[in-house]
């Protein structure tokens, strides 16, 4: 099946869940959403296109998919909720090339094949960071530690969970320095 859309704004939550025949979803004109966007248990979904989405004033959740190998949001630059990508069998790459702010938490977990996480412009995560139990590289781990070190806020407790990568992803020299700075600011940090 295939679904297309013609509006550039959604004023409430968008939830697509347990659509057994949905293989492709194109929301090509959507630029802003004021609520949560939740995509879960669409087991044969192979192609999700939200190429014009720039701002999301809620949570972005993508979970429990079996057929998607790549997830890309090429123009998303602001996420005022959490980014949750979890338990997607076969997901190998996540690309958010323009995302610079995640106001709440990031949870990218239990994606056994996820090797590439592209967040080159990300410079703020407002709360916790959990990217555990994936297949991320040491370079990806160091990049997330860098963002968290630049997001130090004395008014919020933050937990950073980056352990359980297969194969193990030991932080590099810079990553270890970021860990030291984060722990000095009373952050809880777990890595391989």
C-alpha positions, 0 to 999 in steps of 0.5 A: 500500500501507499499513502500520500498527503497534501497539507504542509501543517498538522496541528495535532498528533500523527500516529501510524501504528500496526498497518500491516499492508503499508509499504510506503508513506509520503508526506512530502509537503508536511513542513511542521507538526504541532504534536507527536509523530509516532510510527510504530509496528508497521511491519512492512513499511520500507519507505517513509518520506517526510522530506520537507518537515522542518519543525516538530513541536512534539516527540518523534517516535519510530519503533518496531519496524522490520523492513526499513533499512534507512530513516532520513529526515533531510530538513528537520532542524528543530525537535521540541520533544524527544527523538525515539528510534527503538527496536527496528530490525534491519535499520542500518542508517539514521540521517538527520543532517540539519537537526540542531536541537532536541529539546528533550531526550534522545533514545536510539536503542535496540536497533541491532543493525544500526551502524550509522547515525548522522547528526552533524549539526546537532548541538543541543540535547536538553535532557538524557541521551540513550543510544545503547544496544545498537551497532554504532561506531566509536566515532558515533559515540564520540560525536554524541558525547561531544554534543552532551558535553556542549549541552551541560546544564547545571539545572538538569540531571542528565544520564548518558547511556551509550553501552552495548554496541555490537561490536563494542565501541570504546570512546576515543581520546576526545570521547574520554575527555568529554566523559571526564568533563560530563562526570565532573558536572555530575552526569551519569555516563555509561559506555562500552 
